[in-house]
Amino acid sequence: MTNEILTHAKVKELFDYDGAQLIWKVGGKGRQRGKPAGSYDSNGYRKVSIDKKVYRMHRVIWLHVYGEFPPNDTDHINGIRDDNRIENLRAVTRSENCRNAKKSIRNSSGITGVHWDKKNQKWMASITLDGQAKNLGRFDGKYEAASIRHFAMEIEGNYTARHGK
């Protein structure tokens, strides 16, 4: 969204946090005192504009509560992008955030980490660990590939239970 130069003091001056959303403390152009702040972006996240800069609301809430931005990503634990209750937010690395991702809309097999290898006419299982894709093998059956992928997630990957759902 933007290079984050917003301060804790500025956020406290502008907003109250009611446990789920930011509430404007001050009125002005495009804002009403006592009303919820922000709007939705095209990805379903709440956003808020402050001094002509756009911020994702969950990051501003984190700043409001903890006094600083998280060092990397902020993850919505339950995967609901506009559920900005502080207990649903956690500071994570990009890799950790990806391990809590839902199934991609581009997924054609129905199983995260499993796809059809046209060249070899086999099901292929893979996993990404610390930013590196790892091939887990090619299999005759889709569910055999899925089983290997699931095992790798549990043993090596430290993925969350909702990953790929």
C-alpha positions in Angstrom: 0.0 0.0 0.0 2.5 2.6 1.1 5.8 3.0 2.9 4.7 3.1 6.5 5.6 6.3 8.2 2.5 6.6 10.3 3.1 7.0 14.0 1.4 5.5 17.0 0.6 9.0 18.3 -1.1 10.0 15.0 -3.2 6.8 15.0 -4.3 7.4 18.6 -5.2 11.0 17.8 -7.3 9.9 14.8 -9.0 6.7 15.9 -10.6 4.7 18.7 -10.5 0.9 18.3 -13.7 -0.9 19.4 -12.2 -4.4 19.3 -13.2 -5.0 15.6 -12.7 -1.7 13.7 -11.3 1.8 13.8 -13.7 4.6 14.7 -13.0 8.2 13.7 -12.3 10.5 16.7 -12.2 13.5 14.4 -14.4 14.6 11.6 -13.3 16.2 8.4 -13.3 15.6 4.6 -14.8 12.2 4.0 -15.0 11.2 7.6 -17.6 11.5 10.4 -16.6 11.5 14.0 -17.9 8.4 15.8 -18.4 6.4 12.6 -16.3 3.4 11.4 -13.3 4.3 9.3 -12.3 3.0 6.0 -13.6 1.0 3.1 -12.9 -2.3 1.3 -10.1 -2.8 -1.3 -10.6 -5.0 -4.3 -9.1 -8.0 -2.4 -11.6 -7.8 0.5 -9.3 -6.2 3.0 -10.4 -3.0 4.9 -8.3 0.0 4.1 -8.1 3.5 5.5 -6.7 6.7 4.0 -4.6 8.9 6.3 -2.9 12.1 5.0 -3.5 11.0 1.4 -1.8 7.6 2.0 -3.7 4.3 2.0 -3.0 1.7 4.7 -4.5 -1.7 5.3 -6.7 -1.4 8.3 -5.4 -4.5 10.1 -1.9 -3.0 10.1 -3.2 0.3 11.5 -5.1 -1.6 14.2 -1.8 -3.4 15.1 -0.1 -0.1 15.4 -2.9 1.3 17.5 -2.8 -1.6 19.9 0.9 -2.4 20.1 2.5 1.0 19.3 4.4 -0.2 16.2 3.8 -1.9 12.9 4.6 -5.6 12.8 8.0 -6.2 11.2 6.8 -8.3 8.3 3.3 -9.5 7.5 0.1 -9.4 9.6 -2.0 -12.6 9.3 -5.7 -13.0 9.7 -5.6 -16.3 11.7 -9.1 -17.4 10.6 -8.5 -16.2 7.0 -11.4 -13.7 7.0 -9.8 -10.6 5.5 -12.1 -8.1 7.2 -12.1 -9.7 10.7 -9.8 -7.2 12.3 -10.3 -8.3 15.9 -6.8 -8.1 17.5 -7.1 -11.7 18.7 -7.5 -12.7 15.0 -4.3 -10.9 14.0 -0.7 -12.1 14.4 2.7 -10.9 13.2 4.3 -13.4 10.9 6.9 -13.7 8.2 5.8 -13.9 4.6 6.5 -17.7 4.7 4.4 -18.2 7.8 1.6 -16.2 6.2 1.6 -18.4 3.1 1.3 -21.5 5.4 -2.1 -20.2 6.4 -3.3 -19.4 2.9 -6.6 -20.7 1.5 -6.6 -22.8 -1.7 -5.7 -20.8 -4.8 -8.5 -20.0 -7.2 -6.1 -21.3 -9.9 -6.0 -24.7 -8.3 -7.4 -27.3 -10.8 -6.8 -30.5 -8.9 -8.8 -29.5 -5.9 -5.9 -30.3 -3.6 -3.3 -27.7 -2.7 0.2 -28.7 -3.7 -0.9 -31.4 -6.1 -1.2 -31.0 -9.9 -1.2 -33.0 -13.1 2.1 -33.3 -14.8 1.1 -33.5 -18.5 4.6 -34.4 -19.7 5.0 -37.5 -17.4 1.2 -38.3 -17.2 1.5 -38.4 -13.4 0.2 -36.5 -10.4 2.9 -34.4 -8.9 3.1 -33.3 -5.3 5.2 -30.3 -4.1 5.6 -28.0 -1.1 7.2 -24.7 -0.5 9.5 -24.5 2.5 11.3 -21.2 3.4 10.6 -19.8 0.0 12.0 -22.8 -1.9 9.7 -25.2 -3.9 10.4 -28.8 -3.2 9.2 -31.6 -5.5 7.8 -34.5 -3.4 7.5 -36.9 -6.4 5.2 -38.1 -9.1 2.4 -40.6 -8.5 -0.1 -42.6 -10.4 -2.9 -41.6 -8.2 -4.0 -38.1 -7.2 -4.8 -39.1 -3.6 -1.4 -40.8 -3.2 0.2 -37.5 -4.2 -2.2 -35.7 -1.8 -1.2 -38.1 1.0 2.5 -37.4 0.5 1.8 -33.6 0.4 -0.2 -33.8 3.6 2.5 -35.7 5.4 5.1 -33.2 4.3 2.9 -30.3 5.6 2.6 -32.0 9.0 6.2 -33.1 9.3 8.3 -30.4 7.6 6.1 -27.5 6.9 4.5 -26.3 10.1 1.4 -25.4 8.1 -1.9 -24.3 9.8 -4.9 -26.6 9.8 -6.8 -24.2 7.5 -4.1 -24.1 4.8 -5.4 -25.0 1.4 -9.0 -25.2 2.4 
